[in-house]
């Protein structure tokens, strides 16, 4: 168990609930710029012996970024964590009820018990481009929804849907152009995207996604990278029972991008197609084979960026897949 003092901050759209220590009164502040300043003042006013060494904040769809920046700017150590293990921690502590104040206390207890490690913060420009990439995905989703609506829409509403589709296409083209220009303006990103695109099946969109949302590519070993993306099979065994392996967690956007890239690679990349064919011939289901091909592709991309070499099908090492 960690001996460091930890605080917890539960973030919602309107409020910040701050627990300076487990078991201490929880203070509430507005989730605004003024409220962020009040949180900083509140923590600074604590006696030195009661000040937390680290503040744990659960990721809340970006709502936590304001207080994270405000606290980091004045020297506080802030750790943004996945809310799922925090909720599991609450159940372990017998906290079955859920309120914002209870969540703040659990975050503080989580920090003191597990001593989570602060993650490197992306620089402002990288975060800006990640937001732009997220917006591109949103536009693609909205286009798909509107296209589906158009198929069954009554004639009276079809004209409005078509106008909206045209607007969304223009927005998507503009966001895609901005991303491409930003990548081309940075020599390192430009070189990485060019190298990734030597792989048949990886176009400009998945290459940009990997550069922005998977900067660890080329720096980790293949198993850690597969777990980070969420394509590493997890055991489900107990005693003599052997459960079905499944993948969970990870970076959903990256995993989806790689899934689509592998689908394309199965058609146009002989090395990936051979991997897929071998697995399906052995009786693996389609999606199981595709996920295994994602691990194979990911491992190859990892080697390419680490060694600064282009795609070489002779160096592809097929990964194993659960029985």
Secondary structure, 3 states (H helix, E strand, C coil): CCCCCEEEEEECCCEEEEECCCCCCEEEEECCHHHHHHHHHHHHCCCHHHCCCEEEEECCCCCCHHHHHHHHHCCCCEEEECHHHHHHHHHHCCCCCCCHHHHHHHHHHHHHHHCCCCCCCCCHHHHHHHHHHHHHHHHHHHHHHHHHHHHHCCHHHHHHHHHHHHHHHHHHHHHHHHHHHHHHHCHHHHHHHHHHCCCCCCCHHHHHHHHHHCCCCCCCCHHHHHHHHCCCCECCEECCEECCCECCCCCHHHHHHHHHHHHHHHHHCHHHHHHHHHHHHCCCCHHHHHHHHHHHHHHHHHHHHHHCCCCCHHHCCCCCCCC
